[in-house]
Amino acid sequence: MIHSAFIRAAAPQLPPPHSIGPARNGSTENFAIEGRNLNYSVTTRQGKFVPILKDCSLRIPSGQFWMLLGPNGCGKSTLLKILAGLLNPIDGFVYVKKPKSFVFQNPDHQVVMPTVEADVAFGLGKFNMARDEIRSRVAKALDAVDMLDFLQRPVQTLSGGQKQRVAIAGALAEACKVLLLDELTTFLDEKDQIGVIKAVKNSLKNSEEVTALWVTHRLEELEYADGAVYMEDGRVIKHGDASSILDFIKVRQASYIDQINS
């Protein structure tokens, strides 16, 4: 699991992003994730400067399940990696409540131990814990993602969706406050897609302290979200409750189709 604290880049005195409404407890200050005016660019081998993120701002309320959407190449995975601490922005401000965990698109990059129990317990090795405490945490985390019956199952016998749920359980066992999830359902069949989404929802239901940000390109997954952020061309275009974002995207798509057909 990836853990990093607070990153403060070059511009600490930036204006706040657009309001997205209060968190569940009514507070406008209770955010688990905040990014302000984030910029990120890469330089090609030919020396060309290519901007990937352009003045991106977002806030995700604590204890909620939000999704990050947008066309391919719009910068959503790059933004998620900056929030995870895997990339550093050129400028801007990032705060993510810690500990946080990044769950990869391909679970084989993260699930490393031979059995489910051993894999979920793997990250706890850095803590000074008694065996009983480790077993308790592992069992609780697996129960949260509906995988407790698979405790002794060899990892190699699991489906892709089951491996993703084991990866999520590993993050929960470490008592993470923020889950950053990168297109977990891209290569999964429909049954595993729903299983992984429900595992995340159940994780938040079991602990109001956990917040999740899920990168996806599937509009149908929005029905499970509390809110969403929509990006285009490296920019955050809109954020708010899931139904309003879905309506916004559908209008956007219809307008694009009309332009093509006109």
N, C-alpha and C positions, 0 to 999 in steps of 0.2 A: 504494500500500500504506500502511496505517496503522501507524505506529511510535510507541510511547511507552514510557517506562520505568516505574519503580516508582511506584505511587500509595499514599501513606499517609494515611488519613483520620483521624477523630477518636479512635479507640480502639486504641492500639498494644499495650496490655497485656491482650489478650483470650485466653481459653483456647483451646487448639487444637481443631479439629474432630474428629469421631469418626475413629478409625483406619480406613484403607482398605487396610492391608497394605503390604508393602514394594515398592519399585521393583524393576526387573529385576536390578539388581546387589545386591539384598538390603538396601540401605540404606533406612531409614524417613525419611531427611532429603532424599533426592534428588527434589525436586518442582519441576516447571517452572511450575506454576500453583498458587496458593493464595489462597483467599478466606476471611476469617473474619468471621462475624457481620455480614454485609452487609445494609444496609437501603436501600431506594430508594422514593421516593414522588413522585407528581405532584399538582398542584392543578388542578382543572377550571376552566373559565371562570366557573362559578357559585361558585367559592371552596371547593369540596369537596376535602378532603384524601384522596387515594386511595393506599393502600400497594400497591406492586408487588412488591417483594422484602422478605421478613420474616426477618431473622436467618439468612441463608444462609451456609453454610460448605462448602467443598470443597477437595480437593487432587488434583492430577493428576500422576502420576509422570513423570519425564523419559523421553523416548524412546518413549512409548506413544501409542496411538490410542484416545481416549475419546469417548463420545457423551453428549450432554445431551438428555434426553427429558422429556416431560410433556404434559398436555392443552393445547389451544389456550388462550392467555391466562394460562398459569401463571407466566410471567416468565423463561422460558429465554433468549429473544433479548435481553431487557433485561440479564440476567446476563452474557451473552456480550459485550455492548457495554460493560459496566463493565470486564470483563477486558481489552477492547481499548483502553480509555481514551477511548471515545467518549461515555460518560456517567460522572458522578462519583457515588459512593454518598453517602447522607446521613451514614452512619457505617460503621465497619468497617475492615478491613485487606485490601489487595489487593497481591499480588506476582505478576508474570508475567515470566518470563525474557525478556530482550531480545537482539536485535531480535525483534519479533513482527509478524505480519501478519494483518489481518482480510480475509476473502474474502466478498464480498457474495452474497446470494441471487441477485440478477440480475447476471450477468457483464457486461452492457452498461453497468453503472455503474462498471466497473473496467477493462475492456479498451478502450483508447483510441486505439491506434496502428493504422495501416493494414495492417501485416503482422504475422504471429506473431513473427518475429524482433525487429522493432522494438518490439513491445509488451513482450516479456519483458526487453528491454534498457533499456526506458524508465526504470525505477527506479534503474538503475545510473549514471545521469547525474550523480547527486549525489556519486559517489565519484570519486576521481582514479585512473582505471584506464586502462591501455593497451588499444588495440582488441583485441589478441589475448586479453587476460584477459577482456574483456567477451564476446567470441565463445565462449570456453571455458565461461564460466559459463552463458551462454544455452543452449549445446548440452547441457551436463550437466543443466540444469534441465528442458529439454524432453524429454530422454531419460528422466528419472525419471518423467515423467507420460505416456510413450509418445506424444509429439507431435513428435519430432525430424524425422520425414518431412514435417511441415507447416511447416518453417522459413520458407519464402518464400510461404506461402499467405496470400491476403488474409483478414483477420479476418472480413469480412462474409460469406464463403462457409462459415464454420464452423457446426456445430450448437451448440446451447446447452451440451451437455456438453463439447464440444471447447473452447469459450470458457472454461468453468470450469477446465478443465485448464491452459489458457494463463494464467489468473489465478493458479493455484496455482504454476505454473512461475515466474512473475514474483516471487512471494514467495520461492521457493527460490533464485532467482538472487541475491537480496539476502542470502542466507545467514541467513534467519530461523531462530530457535530454536523459535518457537511459531506454529502455524497455528490461527487461530480462524475456524471455517467455519459460516456461518449458513444452514442448510437448503438446501444446494446442489442437492439433487435434487428439490425441490418441483415444478418445472415441466418436468422432463425425462422422456423416454420410458425404458423399462426398460433398453435398451442403453446409453444415456448415463448413467443412474444408476449402473450397475455400473462403467462406465468411469471415472467420477469417483471413486467409492469406492476402486477399485483403484489409481488414481493417487495418492491420499493414502497408502494402505498401502505402495505402492512407494517413495514419498518417504521414509517413515520407515525402511523396510528399507535404503535406500541411505545413510541418515545416522542413526545412533543418537542424534544430538544434537537432532533435530527431534521436537517433541511436537505432537499435534493434538487439538483439542477440537471436536467436530462436533455442531451442533444439528440434531435430526431429529425427525420424528413417525412414522417408519416403523420398526416393530419388526423387520422382516426385515433391516434394516441392522445390527442388533446382532451378527450373526454375524461381522462383520468387525472388531469392536471388541475391545480388550483389557479395557476396563472401561466403566462407565457411571454417570451421575448421573441420578436420577429426581426430578422436581419436581412439586408440586401447590400451587396457591393461593399462589404466591410463596415457597414453602419447599422446601428440599432435604429430601426424605423419606428417600432411601436412596442410597448409592453403594457400588460394589464391582465384582466381576468381571461380565462381560457376561451370562453364563448365569444367575447368581443374580438379576440385575436383571430379566432377561426373565421368569423364573419369578415374581418378585414382582409384576410388572405384570400377568401373566396371572391370578394369584390376585386381584389388585385388580379387574381387569375382570370376572371371574366373580362376585365379591361384589357389584359394582355392578349387574350384570344381574339377579342374584337379588333384590336390593332392589326393582328396578323391577317384577319379575314377581310379587313377593309381595303 
